[in-house]
Amino acid sequence: MLALTSSTRTAYHRWPASLKLALVSGGVFLLYLIESPVLLLAAVVGVALAYLVVGWRFLVEGVRFLRPLWVFVAIVLVWHLIAGDPVTGVAVALRLVAAVGLANLVTMTTRLDDLTDLVLWLLSPLERLGIRTAPIGYAMALVVRFTPVLLGKAGTLIESWRARSARRPGWQLVMPITVTAIDDAEQVAEALRARGGFDTQP
């Protein structure tokens, strides 16, 4: 499994996870109040500078983690262009880049255990209602860890397809990627069961 935490040590790593999550939540809220593409572009530049103050290497690493985002940005832009509203498309795309960039910065500079503990603490009031929150924390951790793994395997399948066929990869890869995801899920389930799994007692 892979972790999204950056190996480059920064001052952000020393900030409490709760503070970073609060800042990101506030930042994303403000982004959705802004409609001007110019102001949203300034927000994207500000997020980029937050990476750059650490160094070029950290900025490049952050952009690399954001590679899957560009597909969605392209879809948003094309959709709004077809709809005849390119200005809104640019605003939505910039807002998306800024928001995900902020969230990515937190993920890169916060240990997964700290994020999980914070989420469990935020969900702790639900335990009074009889809702077990531990599985939610584990689910969050598994999603964060396995998303880049699954994306990497999907990329490998796409490259293998391109090496063997002149046609563009399409729906033919849906089944192999699905089988890969199910296989990984079964392996994780076996590992959890081998370690005792979750306590099924109320």
C-alpha positions as CSV (number, residue, x, y, z in Angstrom):
1,M,0.0,0.0,0.0
2,L,1.0,3.6,-0.6
3,A,0.7,6.6,1.7
4,L,0.1,10.1,0.3
5,T,2.1,11.7,3.0
6,S,5.1,13.5,1.5
7,S,8.6,12.4,2.3
8,T,9.7,16.1,2.2
9,R,9.5,17.4,5.7
10,T,7.9,20.8,6.0
11,A,6.7,23.2,8.6
12,Y,3.1,22.1,7.8
13,H,3.9,18.7,9.2
14,R,4.2,20.2,12.7
15,W,0.8,21.8,12.5
16,P,-2.0,19.9,14.3
17,A,-4.3,18.0,12.0
18,S,-7.3,19.7,13.5
19,L,-5.9,23.2,12.7
20,K,-5.2,22.1,9.1
21,L,-8.6,20.6,8.6
22,A,-10.3,23.7,10.0
23,L,-8.2,26.0,7.7
24,V,-9.1,23.8,4.6
25,S,-12.7,23.7,5.5
26,G,-12.8,27.5,5.9
27,G,-10.9,27.9,2.7
28,V,-13.2,25.7,0.7
29,F,-16.2,27.4,2.1
30,L,-14.8,30.8,1.0
31,L,-14.0,29.4,-2.5
32,Y,-17.7,28.5,-3.0
33,L,-18.7,32.1,-2.2
34,I,-16.4,33.4,-5.0
35,E,-17.8,33.6,-8.5
36,S,-15.2,35.7,-10.2
37,P,-12.7,33.7,-12.3
38,V,-10.1,36.3,-11.6
39,L,-10.4,35.9,-7.8
40,L,-10.5,32.1,-8.2
41,L,-7.3,32.3,-10.3
42,A,-5.7,34.3,-7.5
43,A,-6.8,31.6,-5.1
44,V,-5.2,28.9,-7.2
45,V,-2.0,31.0,-7.3
46,G,-2.2,31.3,-3.5
47,V,-2.5,27.5,-3.1
48,A,0.5,27.0,-5.5
49,L,2.5,29.5,-3.4
50,A,1.7,27.5,-0.2
51,Y,3.4,24.6,-1.9
52,L,6.2,26.7,-3.3
53,V,7.3,28.2,0.0
54,V,8.5,24.7,0.9
55,G,10.4,24.3,-2.4
56,W,10.1,23.4,-6.1
57,R,10.4,19.7,-5.3
58,F,7.4,19.8,-3.0
59,L,5.4,21.8,-5.6
60,V,6.2,19.2,-8.3
61,E,5.3,16.4,-5.9
62,G,2.0,18.0,-5.1
63,V,1.2,18.5,-8.8
64,R,2.0,14.8,-9.4
65,F,-0.5,13.8,-6.8
66,L,-3.1,15.9,-8.5
67,R,-2.7,14.2,-11.9
68,P,-6.0,12.3,-11.7
69,L,-7.8,15.7,-11.2
70,W,-7.0,17.1,-14.7
71,V,-9.3,14.6,-16.3
72,F,-12.2,16.0,-14.3
73,V,-11.1,19.6,-15.0
74,A,-11.1,18.9,-18.8
75,I,-14.6,17.3,-18.6
76,V,-15.9,20.4,-16.7
77,L,-14.4,22.8,-19.3
78,V,-15.6,20.9,-22.3
79,W,-19.1,20.5,-20.8
80,H,-19.5,24.2,-20.1
81,L,-18.0,25.1,-23.5
82,I,-20.6,22.9,-25.2
83,A,-23.3,24.4,-23.0
84,G,-22.2,27.9,-24.2
85,D,-21.0,29.1,-20.8
86,P,-17.2,28.9,-20.8
87,V,-16.8,31.6,-18.1
88,T,-18.7,29.5,-15.6
89,G,-16.7,26.5,-16.7
90,V,-13.4,28.3,-16.0
91,A,-14.7,29.4,-12.6
92,V,-15.8,25.8,-11.7
93,A,-12.5,24.4,-12.9
94,L,-10.4,26.9,-10.9
95,R,-12.5,26.4,-7.8
96,L,-12.0,22.6,-8.1
97,V,-8.3,22.9,-8.5
98,A,-7.9,25.3,-5.6
99,A,-10.1,23.2,-3.3
100,V,-8.5,19.8,-4.2
101,G,-5.1,21.5,-4.0
102,L,-5.8,22.6,-0.4
103,A,-7.0,19.1,0.6
104,N,-4.0,17.6,-1.1
105,L,-1.7,19.8,0.9
106,V,-3.3,18.6,4.1
107,T,-3.0,15.0,3.0
108,M,0.6,15.4,2.0
109,T,1.6,16.9,5.4
110,T,-0.5,14.9,7.8
111,R,0.0,11.3,9.0
112,L,-2.9,9.1,8.1
113,D,-3.1,8.0,11.7
114,D,-3.6,11.6,12.8
115,L,-6.3,12.1,10.2
116,T,-8.1,8.9,11.2
117,D,-7.9,9.8,14.9
118,L,-9.3,13.3,14.1
119,V,-12.2,11.8,12.1
120,L,-13.0,9.3,14.9
121,W,-13.0,12.2,17.4
122,L,-15.4,14.2,15.3
123,L,-17.6,11.2,15.0
124,S,-17.5,10.3,18.6
125,P,-20.9,11.8,19.4
126,L,-22.4,9.1,17.2
127,E,-21.3,6.5,19.6
128,R,-23.9,7.7,22.1
129,L,-26.5,6.7,19.5
130,G,-25.0,3.2,19.3
131,I,-23.2,3.7,16.1
132,R,-19.7,2.2,16.0
133,T,-17.3,4.7,14.5
134,A,-14.1,2.5,14.3
135,P,-15.1,0.9,11.0
136,I,-15.6,4.4,9.6
137,G,-12.1,5.4,10.5
138,Y,-10.6,2.2,9.0
139,A,-12.7,2.7,5.8
140,M,-11.4,6.2,5.4
141,A,-7.8,5.0,5.9
142,L,-8.3,2.3,3.4
143,V,-9.8,4.6,0.8
144,V,-6.9,7.1,1.2
145,R,-4.3,4.5,0.9
146,F,-5.7,2.4,-1.9
147,T,-6.9,5.1,-4.2
148,P,-3.4,5.8,-5.5
149,V,-2.7,2.1,-5.7
150,L,-5.8,1.4,-7.8
151,L,-5.0,4.4,-10.0
152,G,-1.5,3.1,-10.5
153,K,-2.7,-0.3,-11.5
154,A,-5.2,1.2,-13.8
155,G,-2.4,3.2,-15.4
156,T,-0.4,0.0,-15.8
157,L,-3.3,-1.8,-17.6
158,I,-3.8,1.2,-19.9
159,E,-0.1,1.2,-20.8
160,S,-0.2,-2.6,-21.4
161,W,-3.2,-2.0,-23.7
162,R,-1.4,0.7,-25.7
163,A,1.6,-1.6,-26.1
164,R,-0.5,-4.3,-27.7
165,S,-3.1,-2.4,-29.6
166,A,-3.3,0.7,-31.8
167,R,-6.9,1.4,-30.6
168,R,-7.5,3.7,-27.7
169,P,-8.3,2.0,-24.4
170,G,-12.0,2.2,-23.5
171,W,-14.7,0.1,-21.9
172,Q,-12.6,-3.1,-22.5
173,L,-10.6,-2.1,-19.4
174,V,-13.5,-1.7,-17.1
175,M,-13.7,-5.4,-16.2
176,P,-9.9,-5.9,-15.6
177,I,-9.8,-2.8,-13.4
178,T,-12.9,-4.0,-11.5
179,V,-11.4,-7.5,-11.0
180,T,-8.2,-5.9,-9.7
181,A,-10.1,-3.7,-7.2
182,I,-12.1,-6.7,-6.0
183,D,-9.0,-8.8,-5.7
184,D,-7.3,-6.1,-3.6
185,A,-10.4,-5.8,-1.4
186,E,-10.4,-9.5,-0.8
187,Q,-6.8,-9.5,0.2
188,V,-7.4,-6.6,2.6
189,A,-10.4,-8.4,4.1
190,E,-8.3,-11.5,4.6
191,A,-5.6,-9.5,6.3
192,L,-8.2,-7.8,8.6
193,R,-9.7,-11.2,9.5
194,A,-6.3,-12.6,10.2
195,R,-5.7,-9.8,12.7
196,G,-9.1,-10.2,14.4
197,G,-11.2,-7.9,12.2
198,F,-13.7,-5.8,14.0
199,D,-15.3,-6.7,17.2
200,T,-18.8,-7.8,16.3
201,Q,-20.1,-7.5,19.9
202,P,-22.3,-4.5,20.6
